[in-house]
């Protein structure tokens, strides 16, 4: 498979629990394109969970790993990339995302995010707390900080509240170069 041109690559951004990994999986199934998750790649390389990286290296260490992972992923032929929720925090990452393809911001309400995080058994190891606040207050605070960055990076914004994964994937496919293979 040839390396996708920037117009063919879709990068999913957004806060935790907005559906990036689920949507990437669905897009891959529909389009036949390979996909990768930046957080999964970081844990694969580090050979430990995100929470362990945060415990050992703090958020700064994780963010350094995130930039390295993003650079390496962008050198590979992945047309669909699910990015970690905080990838937009560093200017270098925002420049890489802007040059790499179509950034799709998956957006959800605070209540939806909280419900999804509470229902996800992997949240504790894959999504460590980033503040000393209670979960709902943390979501509110971090969204307030990150939404301007998501806005700056987004080529397309999709609300994910009350939508099925396949509906979100269809919206993305309608606005990007990701398409299902021809059925001959």
N, C-alpha and C positions, 0 to 999 in steps of 0.2 A: 504494500500500500504506500503510495507516495506521501511525503510530508504534506499536510494540508496547508493551503495558503491561509493567511490571516482571515479572509472572509469565510473560510470553511470551518474554522475552529470556534467552538462555543465554550465560553468560560462562565460557569455558574458561580455567582457571588451572593452573599447574603448572610444574615445572622444564623446562628445555630438553630437547628430545628425548622428551617424554612423549606427543607426538602431537597437540598442540592444533590445529595448522594442518591436518593430515590429517583429523582428526575434524571440524573446522569445515567443510571441503570436503564431506565425506561427509554431514554433517547438512544442509547446504544442498541437495545433490543429492536427498536423500530427501524433505525437507520443502518444497522450493521456496522457502525463505527465503534472503534475501541474507545474506552473511557478510563480515566484514572482520577483518584481522589487525593488531593495534596496531603491531607492528614494521614491517610492510609500509607502513603509513600514515606512520610516522615517516620511513622511508627515502624515500617518495614526496615528502613535504613538504620534506625536507632535500636531496633530489636527490643522495643519496650512501648508501653502505652503512653499516650499524651500526658496523662496525669503524672507518670514517673519522670518524664522530661521536665515538666513544670516543677516537680519537687526537687530535682537535681540541678536544673539550669535556670529556673525561673522563666517568666514570660519572655524576657529578652533572649534567652537561649533558644527558646522555642521559635521565636520570630526569626532569628538568624537561620535556623534549620528550615523554616518555611520558605525563605528567600532562596536558599540553595536548592531546595526541592522544586520550587517553581521554575528556576532557571533550567534545571536538568529535565524537567517534564516538557518544557517548551522546546527543547532540542529533540524531542521524540515525536513520532507521528500519532499523537492523541488528538482526535478532532473534538473530544468532549472532556472537559476538565471540571471537576467539582472542587472548588476552592474552600479552604477553611474560612470560617466566619471573620477572622481578624486579618486576613491577608491584605486588606485594603489599608491597614494602619501605616505601613511603611511606603514612603514615596517611591522607592525603587520598585516595589511590587506593583504599585499603581501604574508606573511607566511600562513595566513588562506586560501587564494585563492589557493596557491600551494598545500596545503594538502587536499583541498576539492574536487578536480576533474579536469576536462579538461578545461583550460582557453582558450577561443577563442577570439582573438583580432579582432574586426570588424574595419577595417581601411578604411578611405575615404580621398580624397584630400581636401585641404583647401577650394577650390571653391565649392565642393559638400557639405561639412559641412555647409558653409555659406548659400547656397541655401536652404538646408533642414531646418536650423534654422529660416530663414526668412519666410518659408512657414508654420511653425508650430505655430498655435495660442497659444499654451501653453508655448512657450519659455519664455515669460516675467516672469511668476510666477514660472515656474519649472527650469529655467536656468538663474539665475541672473548673471550679469557681474561679473567676477572674478578679473578684473583689471580696470584701468581707460582708457584703450586703446579703440579705435574703434573696432567694432566686428571682422573685418578681421585681424587686427593686433593682437588682443587678441587670436584668433584661432591659428595664426602662432606661437606666443610666447608660448602658453600653450602646443601646440603639440611638439614644440622643447624641452620643459622641460619634458613632459610626455612620449614621444615615447620610450626613453630608458627603462622606467619602464614598459610600455606595452610589449616591447620586452622581458624583463626579465621574465614577468609573463606568456607570451603566449606559449601555447602548439601548437596552430594552429592560423595562420593568414589568414584572408579572406578579400580581397578587395571588398568593397561594391559599389564602383562607377559603375553606369550604370547597376546595377543588381536589379532584382526584389527580394522582400523578400523571395518568395518561392525558388528561385535559391540559395540564401544564406543559407536558412534552409537545402536544399538538400545537399549542400557542407558540412555543419556541420554534418549532419546525416551520410554521407559517411565516415567520419573520427572519429566518436565517438560511444559510446555505446547507444546513443539515437536512438531508432528505432520505427517505427509504430507498433501498436499492430498486432498480427497475425490475418489474416482474415480467420476465420473458417467458 
